[in-house]
Amino acid sequence: MACRPRQDDALTHFASVSYIYRRRAPRWFCAAQRSPNEDVVSMDKIRILLVDDEATVLKVVQMAMRATIECDIITATSAGEALRIMEKERIDAVVCDIGMPVMDGATFVNVVAELYPNTTRLIFTALRSTDALGLQTAGAAHQFFLKPTSIRLLAEKIKCVQRLRSRLPAQGMDMIVAKVRSLPSLPAVYTELEQALNHPNSSMDMVGKVLEKDIAMSAKVLQLVNSAFFGTHERMTRPAQAAVHLGGEVLKSLLLGLHLFTAWKTPCIPCSSIQELWRHGLAVATAAREIALAEGCTRAQADEYYAAGLFHDIGKIIIADNLPESCDHIQKIVQERGVAITQAEKEVLGATHAEAGAYLMALWGFSDNIVNSCAFHHQPSQDATPGCGPLAAVHVANVFDHAQVPCGKIPMATLDQAYIVRMGLAPKMEAWRRLAAGAVPA
């Protein structure tokens, strides 16, 4: 890896670099915007662009990735060369070093995020730090990996992302999700966190408890704390624990400097309210954790159940924040025809909030258990994964909570009986119902 470049030069010219490359619309990108009836580029093989100024590193990574997944790999020894390649060819995922000369990796992934938002963007670096250079990638990069030990994991994550991307049939939905740098937070929690971070007597435990109340902030801190930059030895799934690990200065940077924590401004969530969506998420998370503990899971395992429940409806936030007009249309269909929200979403968007949420969770590097709990929480029988971990608890807790708080003309959520019987869970349902009814969000 080359010596650290001068960051002031690279960042000062970020806007001009973006403008220069934006003016040259790549031929393949124009083709990708065709109507669904036109020919499209074959997606059989994942196309990965590796960017590193060290040729030996490129060779090692290339060999290891080809041994792990079926893919086409293109290499570049500078960010400029990489951008020229991306003008001409379709690239599904970019993997770049962060400490490159001329244009560093932080600037490069920000340019790629602006010009090619549906490209998966991964940082692969030998650096492990929380300095400004690392934090500058927090919004644009989807995941972070350490050299050299994470090559196979990196390849598997790319494969997972592309698999979930294929589940989004709506043209452009994958781009909308991939563009997400952060999600809006409940205004009251946002204000409470801001006050806690600025109060001299606030402890990080207090800050963590505030942050844990919010779905969007929790997702972002868990994405970051489990990245290579922060060097955690074990994967964290509890937002409050992640906040303590990151520390007050990093959280202040995310809130005030990088603006990755923002207050909710969109007025519409289909057939719900902001407050109800957050209440439901916390209720399902708490119930899923109680079910896990009752079934003999460890505290660490139960924390993953909690996270899976907290994020199961995160796709609704993505849709509401990015497609407010579609939200109005979805709500109208549900209210006039009495169909399920997922059916209305399919009609309007071609994809559901479950699929959109799962894709974001995969992009941000969350575990398969959390990704699958997003994807299949309405119909867990569609999941081919053996066993019945967090998904089963989230599915059941979701149905039971909706039954306790019915919402107008929306059809009542029902248990996937085929799944319940196949997994041998029927005798547990009454006990799980009582756990869900008694679960009180912290």
N, C-alpha and C positions, 0 to 999 in steps of 0.2 A: 504494500500500500504506500502511495506517495505521501510526502509531508502534507500536513493540513494546509489547504489553500487559504488565501485571505478572504474571510467571509464578507467583509464590507463590500468588496468589488462584486462578488457573485450575487449577493442579495440586492445590491443597488440596481443591477442591470436585469433583474428578474422580469420586470414588466416589459422592457424592450425586447428581451429574448422571446417572451411569449408572443409579442406582437409580430415579430419577424416570422416566426414559424406558423402562426395562425393564418398569415396571409397566403401561405402556400398550402392549399387544401389537398391532402393526399388523395390519389386516385382510388385506393382501396376504401378510404373512409367515405368518399362520395358513393361508392357502390354499396356500402353497408347501409345507406339511408334509403335504398330503394323500397318500393312497396312490397308487401308480402308475396305478391304474385310473380315478382321478378326473380331472376336467378341470383343466388347468393353464394358467397365464398364457402367452400367446404370447410366444415368444422371438425373433421374426423380426428386430426391431430392437434394437440395443444401447441401453439407457437410461442416460444419463450425467448425473450431478448435478455442476454446477460451483459452487464456493463461493468467493467472493472479495468483500471489502468495497469493491472498486473496480468500479463499473458499467461503465466503459469497457473494463477488462480482460476482464470477462465477455463483452462483445459481440465483442471481437477473437477471443478463444479460441473462442467459439461458432461464429463464421463460418468460422474456419480448420478446425475439427474437422468441421463439416458438409461442407466441401469435400473432406475426406480420406476419411471413412468414412460409411456410411449409419447414422444414429443419431437417437434422440430426445434432445434436450438440455433439461434443466431447470436454472434458475439460482437461486441464493440469495445474498444479500449478508451473511449471518451464519451462524454454526454453529447457532444456535438455530433459525433459519428452515429450515435444511437438515434438521435432525432432525425437525421437524414434517412436512416433505415426506416423509421416509422412513417415517414412521408410516403414511402413507396410500398410498404408491405403491411399486412394485417399482423398485429402482435396481440396475443391474448394476455400475456403477463410480462412485466418488466422486473428484473432482479438486478439491483445495482448496489455498488459499494457507496459508502457515504463520504469518504475522504479522498475524492478525486481532484486533480488539478484543473484549473481554468473554471469549469462549472462543477461544483461539488454535487454530491448525491441529493442533498436537501433541496437545492435549487432545481435539479433535474426532475425529481418526482413532482414538484409543484408545477413545473412546466407541463409534464405529461398529464397531470391531473386536469389541467385546464384545456389542453388540446385533445387529449384522448381519454376522456373520463371513464369509459367503460373498460379500460385496460387495468388489470390487477397490478398493483404497485407494491413491490416488496423490497425492503432494505436488507442487505446481507453484508455485515460489517464485522471487523475485528474490534471495533470500539465498544466499550460498555460504560456509558456515562449518561448523565442527565443534563449535559451542558446545552447551551443555546442551539448548537448545530443539530443535536439529536431532537430537541423539542420542536425545531422548525419543520420536521417531517411528520409531526403528530397528527396533523390534519390530512395531509396528502397521501402519506404511505398507509397501506392497509395493514401490513405486518412487518415485524422486525426479527431478524435471525442473526445468530453469531457464527462467524467463521471459526473453525471449519466443521464443527461438530453437527451442524443443523442441516446439512445439505439434503439428506434423505427426507427429513421432516418437512423441509421447504418444498420439495417435489410433491410429497403427499398432500400438503396443504393446497398447492396449485391445482392438483387433480380434483380435490374436494370442491374447491371454488367453481371450477369449470363444470363439474357435474351438477351443482345446484343452479348455476347460471342457465343450464339447458332446461331447467324446470320453469323458467320465466318466458312463456310464449309471447307475451306482449312486446311488440317492437318498441324498444326504448326503455322498458322497465329496468333492464339490467344496467343501463347507463344511469338512470335516476338513482338506483341504489348505490352504484359504484361511486357516484359523485358525492355521496353523503360524507362530510367531514365530521359532523357532530349532529346531535338531535336536540330539539328544544326541550327545556325543562319546565316543570311546574313553577309558575312565577313566584309563589310564596316560598318554595324551597330554594329557588335561585337567590332570592333576597336574603333568606335566612343564612345560606352558605356564605354569601358575600359579607354579611355582618359578622359571622363567626370567624372568617379568615382575617378580618380587619380588627377584631377585638383582641386587646393584649392579654386578656385572661382566658381566652379559649384554648382548650387542649386539642390535640389531634384526634383524641377519642371522641370529643364532642363534635368536631368537624365531620368525622367519619359517620357518626350517627345521623347527622343532618343529610349528608350526601346519599346515604343508603335509602332515604325516603324517595329518591328520584330515579326513575327508570333510565333516562337518557344519560345523566351524569354517571350512574353506576356502570353502564355499558362502556363509556369512554375510559373511565379509570381502570377497569378490568382489562380492556384492550391494551392500555399502555403498560400497566404494572406487570403483565405477563410477557412483555416484549423483551428483546435482548438487552435493551439499554438499561433496564432497571435491575437486571441480575438476580431475579428471585430464584431460589433453589427449588421450590415447590410451586406448582400452579395455584394461584389464588382464585377463589370463586366468591368470596365475601367482600362486597364493596367497601364496608367500613375498614376492614383489614387492609385493603388496597390503598385507601386514602391515607392511612397512617404510614404505610410503606413509602408512598410518594412524597409525603411531607407538605408542609404549608407553602413553601416557596414555589414548588412545582404546581400545586393547585392554584395558586394566585396567578401564575403564568398562563395556565389554561383558561382561567376565568377572565382575567383583565388584559393580558398581553396578547395571547393567541386567539381569544374569543371563541374557544371551543366549547364553553358552557354558555348557553344563551337562554333567555326567557321565552316561553311559549307565546306566540302572537297570533297563530292561526285560530279562528273562532270555531271551526267545524271539525268534529270527528263524527263519522257516520253513526247515527243512532246512539250517541253517547255524549259525554261531556269530558273535558280535560280531567276534572276531578274524579269522575267515575272510572275513567280508564286507569288512572294511577291507583285508585282504591282497589280496583279489581286486580291489578298486577301485584300489589303488595299482599292482597288476600290469598291469591293463588300461590305466591311464593312462600308465604308463611304456612299454608296448609300442606304444600308439597314437602317442606322441611319436616313438619310434624309427622307426616306419613312415613318419611324416610327413617326418622328416629324410632318410630313405633315398629318398623320392620327390621330393626337391628343395625341400621347403617351407622357408621362413625360420624362424628361431628363434621369432619372434613367432607365426607360424602354427602351429608345432609346440606352442607353449604352449596354444593353443586345443584342439588334439587331446588334450593331456594333461588339460585340464579336462573335456572331453567324456567321456573315459574314467573320470576320477575320480568323476563324478557320475552315470554311466549307471544305477546301481542305487540311487539315492538314494530312489526310491519305496519300496524295502524298509524303509528306516529310518522313513519316514513311517508305513507300515502297522504296523510292529512297535511304534513308540512310541505310537500312538494306538488301535490295535485289537488288543491282545494276545490276546484270546479268539479272534478271527478267525485270528490266526497259528497257534494250536493246531489249529484246524479245518483250515486249509490244509495244515499239516504232516501231519495224519492222512490226508487224502485222497491226498497225494503218496505217502506210505509204504505205504498199503493198496492203492492202485490203480496206482501207478507212472506217474502222469500228470505232465506238465510243471507246474512251479510256476505258470506263467501261466494254464494251464487251470484249476487249482485256485482261483487268485485270482478268475478270472472267475465260477466257480460260487459262491464264497462272497461275494464283494464286488461282482460285476458289473463290475469294472474290474481292470486289472493294475497291478503296481508301475511298469511302464514308463509307463503313462498318468498315474498319480498323480505320478510324478517329473517328467514333462514339464510338467505343469500348474504345479507349484511353480516350476520353472525359468523358465517364462514369466511367472508372477506376480512373480518376483524380478528380472525384466528381463534374463535371460541371452540370449545371441545365439541366432539361429535354429539355427545349427550344433549348439550344445549342447542346445537343446530337442529337436531332431530326433534327436540321438544317444540321448537318454533315451527318447523315444517309440518309436523303431523299431529299437533295437539287436538285437532278436530277429528281426524281419522287415523288413529295410531295403527290400525290394521294395514295401512299402506306402507308402513316402515318394515323393511326386510331385516333390520338388525335383530339378532337373537337376544332374548332376555327382555326384561321390562323395567328398566331403570327409571330415571327421572321422567321419561315420556309418560309412563303409566300414571304416575302421581300427578303430573301436570294436567293430563287429560281429565282425570277424575275430579281434581280440585277445580278446574275450569268449569266443568258441568255443574258441580254442586254449588259453586259460588253464584253462577248465573241463575240457578234455581232459587236461591235465597233472595236475589235482587233482580226480579224480572224487569224487562224494559219494553213497555208498550207492545207494539205489534210484532216485534222481532220473535221469530219462532224459537221456542225453548231449546237450548242445547241439550243433546241426548248422548248417553254413553254409547260407545262403539261396542255393542254387545258381542259381536264376533270376536273382537280383540280380547274383551274381558273373559270370555269363555276359554279362548285358546290359551291365554296366559294363566288360567286357573285362578283368577282374581275374584270371581263371583262371591265366594264366602267372605271375602274381606270388605265388601262394599259398604255394609252398614257401619262397621267400625271406622272406615275411612270417611264416611259421611259425617260421623260424629266429630272426628278430628277436624274436618274442614269447617264444620259449624262452630267449633270452639276456637279455631285459630284466630288470634287477634294480631294484626300487623304491629310490629314494634314501633 
